[in-house]
Amino acid sequence: MNRPPLDSRARRRMALTAGACVAAFLAMVGLAFAAPPLYRAFCQITGYGGTTRTATAAPDRILERRIEVRFDANVAPGLPLEFAPAQLSEHLRIGETGLAFYRVRNLSGAPVTAIATFNVVPHSTGRYFQKLQCFCFREQTIAPGAEIDMPVVYFVDPALVDDPNTTDVQSITLSYTFFRSIEDAPTPPS
C-alpha cells in the first residue's frame, strides 16, 4: 500500500515530536543522575528524615530548658564490627555543646574500612541537631582487633523551642549505622 507523500507541515510536526521525545528522555536521564545529591542536599537543608546538620560554631545562647540525647548504634549485616555508644544518654541544656563517644571494635583478622550513616528521631528535630565534629564525616579504617573511641561534638539549636512541631520534644535519639566502605567491599569469587 502506497502512502501519499508528507507535506512540509507534517514533516515539521514529526520532527518536533521526535525532538521533544529525545529532549524528555535526556532530561529524565539527567534527573536520575542528579537525584541522589539533590535529595541529600534537600535532607541536609530541611532536616527531612532526621538528617542532622553540620555546624561550624556553637550557638551564642544557651537556654535553661534541658533535653535528653539518647545514643544508638547499629552495624550492617556481615560487617565484622562491634559498635556501641560509650554512654546511653546525656542530659544537657538546649544550646549547650555535648560530647559523646562511640566505641568500635574490629572482630576480624583484617583491617575494615567503614562509614557511618546517621539520623535523629523524632525526625522533626533533624534540622536542630547540629554536629561540630563527628567520626561520621569520613570513612574509618579499623585495624584487626583494634578498639577505638570515636567522639561526636554536637548541640541542639535553641531555635528548636520556637518550632511548633518540636515544642513537646523532651528527648532526641542520635542513631548511627556502620556500613562497609565501597572500596573495602569484598570482591566476588570468579
Secondary structure, 3 states (H helix, E strand, C coil): CCCCCCCHHHHHHHHHHHHHHHHHHHHHHHHHHHHHHHHHHHHHHHCHHHCCEECCCCCCCCCCCEEEEEEEEEECCCCCEEEEECCCEEEEECCCCEEEEEEEEECCCCCEEEEEEEEEECHHHCCCEEEEEEHHHCCEEECCCCEEEEEEEEEECHHHHHCCCCCCCCEEEEEEEEEECHHHCCCCCC
